[in-house]
Amino acid sequence: MGEEIHLMSALFKNPKWDDPAATTPAPSTAQQPLAAQQGSPADDAFAAAAARTRQSVQPAGGRSESLMTTVPEAITSGIVAGIPNALMAGPRLMADVMEGRTDPNSPEAIRRAFDTAMTVTGGGVFGAERRALGAAGGKPPPRLPLTMQTRSVPPATFGRATSSDYRTTFIKAHPEIDEDFWVHHAVPRKTLDLYPNSVTPEEIHSLENLRGIPLENNREVHLRRITSEWRAFYNDHRAASKQELLDFASHIDRQYGHLFVPQR
Amino acid sequence: MKYLHVEPEVVGGAGRGTLMDRSVHPPNVSKLYFEFDFWPRDVLVEGFPCWLVAASAMERIKTAELTGVRAAAAEITTSDLFQSLYPNRQLPKFLWLKVGGTPFRDDFGVSKARITVPSDLLIKTRMFSLVVSDRAVKLLMNLGLAHADIYEL
């Protein structure tokens, strides 16, 4: 388990931990996640993981050499250990390495692993760390923001479905997808119950509102994250207009759309 | 006593057949059909606008004489997604956790104040959040609460 924590720690970059000032104790614990405080085995596990990450990740300003060199080791060790979320470091790279097409220690492999790992931080990689720490008996640190928050994506829109069989609608529109995926509603079906005057079933099940999410890799993690995002929205919005719902779906697309099939 | 803001993992939501009054916020649920999409083995989980607790954990809450909550029956189902993710996973018995305590006095309460949490989610403010005493959090963490986000208030 300790190895899993180490592997996953090496694959993400927490700005707070990158800040040298963050290595000194904060004067107050108010508003800090519980796990950031002292006093339990879980805290110790978290502190140890954080310390290892601080050792691996150098201060901001570029890709650190120590992080770069830990990534291929993490990937190959992940394969051997059978850790599903290690696959988050790049399925294609994994295949290349396992089939002998790529040297896991080559600069190209390191660069691809790094780029992929940075793209999915907060998703599968960090999710695995959360679970690893949780399984150790404690509260993992809070999830990190994904990286591609400033991407430009098409604004979310509704169309008009002629069928409530949204899966068939999506599959017919995307026959090119050759992997298993889950058809997800960008503006969730739940909004039909919560904001019935703002959306219609024809809009919710329209192709424009459907997203494909691969069932492999981080299926659970980013589906869970999207669900948590909408929970916060529901809590915050007693009422929501159609445009507010679409705007929030656009935010979600910007945050997680690079993980969809096809990508947003 | 210290109190903490607890955001359990969102594992699904109220399903078809749930009776809720949407004229108030959060909606007032009078009958709950809850559909699980995930279950990461936490004993306390959430699906707007309800919390659920494993029956075994509720027994421990009663034994510890923690205040501010009671349990009610709910119809529990699993979605196609759940069955796809966990073909062989059996859910333990879950109960609807009704939180009626006074926040910062009882062990469980719902705060009506708007607070900002250092969350990485897009929306940082929270209303109607679960406020739990540290002794209750410790009990739940011992039973399994690894995926909840917990903040000091």
Interface residues (C-beta under 8 A of the other chain):
Chain A: T29 A30 Q31 Q32 P33 L34 A35 Q37 A42 G122 R130 R131 L133 G134 A135 G137 G138 K139 P140 P142 R143 L144 P145 W182 K190 D193 L194 P196 L215 R219 E220 L223 R224 R225 T227 S228 E229 W230 R231 A232 F233 Y234 N235 D236 R238 F248 H251 I252 Q255
Chain B: L4 E7 E9 V10 V11 G13 A14 T18 M20 R22 H25 P26 P27 D37 F38 P40 E46 G47 F48 P49 L81 S84 L85 V117 P118 S119 D120 L121 L122 I123 T125 R126 M127 F128 S129 V137 M141 L145 A146 H147 A148 D149 I150 Y151 E152 L153
